[in-house]
Amino acid sequence: MLAAADLYKKMFDADIEITKIHAGLECAVFSGKIKDIDAISIGPNMEGVHTTSERLSISSTQREWK
């Protein structure tokens, strides 16, 4: 995880937010099947996912694209 946090800091001059959420299904599957794997999931800021109020941050999407 430190390599990802260091790279994020280098690219965006900001600290990465490290949190656990109910998402990143692929990471959970890989972590359950591959011994000693380190897995992270990254993505843009989203709100109200899978609802009629779903929103996606364009600026965070641009950041992830970079």
N, C-alpha and C positions, 0 to 999 in steps of 0.2 A: 504494500500500500504506500510505502514511503516514496517509491519511484514515481508513482502516479501523482502524489501530492507535490513532489518536487517539480515535476514537469508542468503541472498546472500553474504553480507559482511562477515558473520561468516564463510561460506563455502569456499569462494574464496579469502578472504582478498582484495576485490576490491569493488568499488561502482558500483551498478547496473545502467545501462543507462535507464532512463525513457523517453519514447518518444511516440508519437502518429503516427500510420501508418495506411494505408488502408489494414488491415488484421485482423485476429482474429475474424472471422465471428461469431463463437460460443459465444464469449463474448458479441458481439453486440446483438445477439438474446436473450441470458439470461438476459442481462441488460434491454432490452425492455419489458421483460415479468415478471420478478421477482422484486417486489418493494424493494427498499433499498438494493440491492445486490452490493457488491464490487467485481469486476471481473478484473482479469489480464490475459494476454496471454504471455507465454514465448516460446522461441524457439531458434534454432541455427541461426547463421549469414548466410544469403543467399543473392545471387546477381543474377540479371537477371531471376528472377523466371518466369516460364512458357514461356521461350524463348529457343532458341537453344544455348544461352550463359549461361544457368543456372549453378550456382556454389553453393556448400554447403561447409562450413568450417567444416572440420573433428574435429579440436580441440574444436570448440564451440559445436558441436554435442556431443562430449565426455563429456563436461561440463554439458550440459543439461541432459544427461543420468544419470550422478551422482546425 
